[in-house]
Amino acid sequence: MKIIILGAGQVGSSVADNLSSEANDITLVDTNELLLRELQDRLDIRTVIGQASYPEVLRRAGAEDADMVIAVTNSDETNMVACQMAHTLFNTPTRIARVRAQEYLDHESIFSPNALPIDVTISPEQLVTDYIHRLIANPGALQVLDFAGGRAQLVAVSAYYGGPLVGHELRTLREHMPKAEARVAAVFRRGRPIVPDGHTVIEADDEVFFIAAQKHIRKVMSELRKLDKPVKRVILAGGGNIGKRLAEVLESNYQVKIIERGLDRAQKLSEELDKSIVLHGDAADEELLLNENIENTDVFCALTNDEEANILSAMLAKRLGARKVMSLINRASYVDLVESGIIDIAISPQLATIGTLLTRIRRGDVVVVHSLRRGAAEAIEAVAHGDPRTSKVVGHTIEDIKLPKGTTIGAIVRGDDVIIAHHDTVIEAEDHVILFLMDKNRIGEVERLFQVGVTFI
């Protein structure tokens, strides 16, 4: 696929890195010549220097025969105009734009073929807000990812000493929970992947990914670890777009405090939020945190635009007694570093954004993609079409499907029913199949599995 990426910032460069490794023809456009040169030396991509929304720059980038334009510059307006140019002048089939301002997103009607011809709008702030909300709603989880509109979820947890399933084979899971089916999709032990089977024994500190219906998630988690108490008190450091959105989502069910450094912004937040308490101050101020009873706080989220400040304030909050701390981190190289220390969860806007983009790029009917393990693994939801003659999956049992190495089918969503995959489960047409790929380089093989043969009508 020939793809033009407009903007070589954190999101644009991360997307280029992910897509260039999958045999796509990538052209990256930015005004920063030095940054483009560095990326071109590191990645197998073409670069063009210039203003992303200018017709001549798009032409030099190859818009005349491009399959897709992904506009992720720091300017909403540039992204929207670039998509308009790509449609009007070059008839580019697929146009994706990052739009951050809520004032635009509140009016969905402007993103249509008759107005702004943008096929997909991506709001990293909204994606991160939803992600953090799911983590707070499932205390103890390292990741919570939705499939089939939330009917099924993939959850990552760290197995604890004393968990009922720890030290036992996975096949005993059904004996423990006869009324709450789940499937362990993958296990990472000391950073190395293990393809699980019924005889796999879970060890303490294993990172376990399991799939279950949403209503069974908490029960399955209790088999792997001691359940954390439900969250009541949340402190958000930073009242920017993400902080405000998260407060709006949380304040009806949790006690929420926001610490905002800018006086004008703090005053505005206090006027716009209903129940949240807004504090003017520095989230790295030890005295302020102690005065706000940080030791009784269930979740502390550092969400400012300064990732170093986020790391330091989260570390301080943890040292002062916060039960769980999360930090927003843009630089991928920092993520593993901080999660191996005091900070419980590092949140990467880039990984959340990449999953949404990959959904549009995957071949076959792939409707959801989640990037996992810093982009090394993926969980996808693919729709099975065709019949036993034209499809490699429809009408076949799980054990008869030739899955790529390191790939497992965790669950099938059929209508409103979540069916946990077993060796004799038969896939039917229009089933939503949830797969876990330990090696994302195998994605092409999975895509081919779900492509319908030419004889299908």
N, C-alpha and C positions, 0 to 999 in steps of 0.2 A: 504494500500500500504506500502511495506517495503522500506524505504528510508535511505540511508547513506549520511550524510552531513559531508563534509571534511572541517574543519576550523571553530573554535568557536569564531571568531571575531564578529564585529558588524553585518555583514550580516548573517553569519552562525547562530549566536544565535537568531537573529530576525526570520530567516526562521524556525528554530527549534521550536520557540515559537508559530508561526502561524500554522505550520503543526501538531504539537503534539496535538493541541486542536481539530483536525478534525479526530480523531481515526486512525491516521497513526502510523505505527511502526517505530520510529525514532531512529537512532544511530548516535551520534555525535563524530567525531574524531578530536583530537588536541593534541599538545605536552604540553599544559599548564594544569597540573593536578589540580591545585587550581581552575582555571576557570571552568573546567569540573565538579568538585565537586559542585561548586555553582549552575551551571545550572541544574545538576541532582537533587539537593535538591528542585529546584523551578519548574522544568518541569517534565512531565511524559515521560522521554526519557532514553535510554541506552547510556553510554559513553565508549569510548576506547581511551587510551593514546598511542600516537605514531605518527610517520611520515606518513602523509596521502598517499604518493605515494608508500610506501613499500608494496609489495605483502602480507607479513605475517600480517601486520596491517589491510589491507583490508579484509583478510580472517577472522581475529578475529572480525571484524566489521560486518561480515555476508554477504560479497559480493557474496558468492556462490549462494544465493537464493534471493538477493536483486532485487527489481524492478527498482530502480533508484539510481544513484550516482550524488550528487550535490557537485562539487568541488569549494569551495569559500575561499580557503586560501589566504594569502596575496601575494603568489608567483604564477605568471602566469605559470611558468615552472612546478611547483609542481602540479598545477591543470590539466595541459595538460597530464603530465606523469601518473597521477592517473587515468584519463579517459582511457588512453591507457592500463594500467594494468587491469582495470575493464573489458575492452572489450576482451583483449587477453587471460587473465587467467580465468576470471569468466563469460564471455559472458553476462554481465549486460545489460539488454535491452535498458535502457535510460541513457545517460551520458550528464551532463550539467557542463560547466566550466565557471568560471569567468575569463575573459581575458581583461586586462586593457591596455596593450601596443598597441598603434596604429600600430606599426611596424608589429605585428602579424595580427591584424584585417584588414590591407590593403590587405592581401593575403588570400581571402576566400577559395581558393582551398586547403589550407593545412588542413582545417577542413572537412574531408570527410572520408568515410569508408576505402578508399585506402591509406589515409595518417594518420591524427590524427582523430580517430573515436569519434568525439564529435558531439552530435546531436544538441545542442544549446550552443552558446557562449553568455555570458552576459557581457556587458560592462556598469557598473553603471555610469561611466563618460558620456557615450553617452546617456544613458537614462535620466540623469539629464540635460544634454545639451538640449535635445529635449524638455524636460518639461519646462525649463526656457524660451526657445525660444517661445513656445506657449503662456506662460504668458505675455511676452513682446509684442507679436503680438495681444493680447487681453487685453489691459489695463483695469483694474478694476476687472478682474476675479481673484478669489482665487485659482481655479483649472481649467484646460482645458485638457480634456482627449479624445483621438481619438478612434473611432470605425469604422469598415469597411474601413480601409485604409484612414481615415480622412474624409470620406463622411459625417459622423455624429459625433457630439461632445457632450460630457457631460460637462457642465460648472457650476461652483459654484460661486455665487456672494452673497454679503451682501446687502440686500435690504435697500435703503436709504429713509429717510423722503422726501416726494415730488415726489417719483417715481410714474408714472401714474398708476401702478397696486397696489401700496401699499395702504392698506385700502379697497381693493376691493376683491370680490370673484374670484377664479381662472377661473371660467367659462367665465368671461368677457375678458379673454386673446384673444380669437378668434375674439371678436368684435373689439378689439384694433388693431389686426394685421391679417386682413383677408387673406393677401398674404404671411404671414410668420408663418407657423405652428410650434408650439413647445409644449412640454409636461413637466410639472413640475413633476419630479420623486420623489423628497423628499424635506422636509423642516425641518431644525433643528432650534428650538427656545430655546434660553438660554441653548444650549447643548443637548436638548431633541428632539428625532425624532418625526415627525408628518407625518402620511400617508396622503398625500393630496387627496382631491376629489374636485369636482366642486364648493363646497360651502366653501372651506377653504379660509380664509381671510389672505392675506399676511400682516405681520406687519414689521415696520422698525426694522432693525438689524437682521431679520431672515436670516439664511444661506440657500439659495435656490439653489437646483440642478435642472437644466433643460436640456432637450435633444432637439436638433434641427439639421437640415442640416447645414453644415459649413457656407454656404452663408447667413444664417439667424441669426447667433449668435449675431452679433452686434445689430441688430434690437430688439431682445428679451431682451438683456441686458439693452437697453434704457427704457424698460417698468419697470424695477426694480430699476434702479439707474440712477443718472446723469452720462452720459458717460464721462470717462476720455479722455483727449486730447491724440492723438496718440503720441507714444514715439519717441523722436528724439535723445536724449543724454543719453548714458549709461556709467557708470563707473563700471569696474570689479575690485574687490580687490582680487588679487591672480592670478598669471599667470601659474598655474599648468596645468594638463591635461584638467580639466573642463574649466578653464579660457581661455586657448588657443583655445579649440574647439568652445566655445561660441563666442569668438571674430571672429573666421573665419566665423561662420554662420551669425553674425550680421553686420560685418563691411561694407558690400555692401549696406545696407539699413539704417544704423544708424551711428551716430557719437560715436565711441567707444574709451574709454581710459582704459588702464590696469595699475593698480598700483602693482608692483612686488618688494618685499623686497630684493631678491637675485640679486646681480649685474650681475653675469654671465647669470642667467636665463633671466633677463630683456634685456640684449644685444642680446641673442639668439632670444627672441620674436620679438624684433625690426627688426631683419633680416628676420624672417619667415612670419610675418604678413604684408599684403599689405597696408591697410589704417588705421589700429588702431594706436593710439598714446600710446607708452609704457613709463611709468614713473617709475623711480627707487625711492622707498621710502616706508614708512609705511602707510598703509591705515587708521591707527588710529591717524595719525598726523593731528591735527586740522588745522595747518597753510597750509599744503599741500592741504587739501581738499578745504579750502577757496580760495587758489590760483588757483585751477582748477574749480572754479565756481560751487561748490557743490549745491548752492542754486538754480541753473538753471538746475540741473540734473533731468531727468525724472525717471530713475531707477538706484539704486545702488545695486550691487550684491556682497556679501562677500563670496568668494569661496576658501579660503585657507584651509589647512589641520588642522588648529587649530580652533575648534569651539568656544572657548571662545573669541579668537581674532575676529572671524566673528561676534559674537553677539555684542561685544563692538564697532567695527568699523561701523556696521550697525546702532546701536543706535546713535552714534555720527553723522553719515551722516544724519540721520533723524532730529536730533536736529538742524543741521546746514542748513536744508532746502530742502534736497532731497525729491522729491514728493513721491516715493515709494522705500522701502528698502526690500531686500530679504537676507536671511542668510542661508548658508549651515550648517546643524546641524546633527550630527551622532547619538547623544544620544536621544532616543525617549522621555525620561522624560523631556528634555529641550523644546521640540517642543511646547506643549501647554503653557508652561510658557512664552516663548518669544512672541508667537502670541497674548497673552492676553495683551501685553504691547505695546511698541513703534514699534517693528518690524512687517511689514505688512504680510510677508509670510516666513515661515520656510520651508526649502526644505530638505527632508529626503531621502538620497540615498537608504536606506533600503526599504522604502515603494515602491519606483520605481522598485527596483530589485525584491521584493516579488511578485509583480503583474505578472512579466514575468515568474517567477517560477511556480506560481499557475496555469497559463495557461497550463502548461505541466502536471499538476497533476490532474486537474479536470476531472471527468468522463463525458461521453457524449461528443459531439463535441463542446467543449468550446474553442473559438479561441482567445479571449481577456479577461483578468482579470485586473481590477484596484482596488487596495486596497484603501479604503477611511476612513476618520475619525479615523486616527491612527490605521487602521486595524480592526475597529469594524464593518464597513460596506464594501460592495463590489458592483462594477458595472461590469457586465459580458456581453459578446457577445457570444451567443450560436447559433449553426446552427440547424435548424429543419429538421429532416429526416423522411422518411417513408410516410405513408398514414393514412387516418382517422381510419383504422382498427388497425394499429400497433403503432401509435403515440398518445400521450396524448395531443399534441398541434396542429399537422397538421390537417387542415380542421375544426378547432374549432375557435369560436370567443373568443376575449380576456375575455369577461365576463363569458364564460363557462369554462375557464381553472381554475382549483383549485390551485391557487398560495399560497405558504406558507405565513403566517402572516408577514406583513411588507415588502412584495415583490411587486414591480410594474413593468409592462412592459412599457417602455417609447417610443420605436420606433422599426420599422422593416426596415431593408435595403434589398430591393429586386432588384437585379441587381445594377443599378446606382441610383435607386430611394430611397429616405428616406421617409418612411411612418410613420407619427406620430400616435401612437396607440390610438384608441378609443374603447369603449366597444363593438362595432359591427365589429371591424376589424378582418378579418379571416386570420390566419396564413397558409401559403402555404409551400410545401416542398422546402427545400434549402433556405428559408428565414433566414437572420441573425437577431436574436431577441436580443434586448438590454434590460437588466433587471437591476434593482437597488434593492439590498438587504440591508435593514437596520440592519438586524441581520445575520452576516455571518455564524452563527451556523446552519442556515437553508439551507446552500448550498447543502447538500446532497439531500434534497427534490427537489431542482431545478434541480440538475443533473439527478435525476430519471425521471423528467418530459420530459427531452430531450433524454432519452435512448429509442431506438427502440425495440419494442417487438420481440420475437423470430420468429414470423411468417413472418416478413418482409424479402423479398428476393430482 
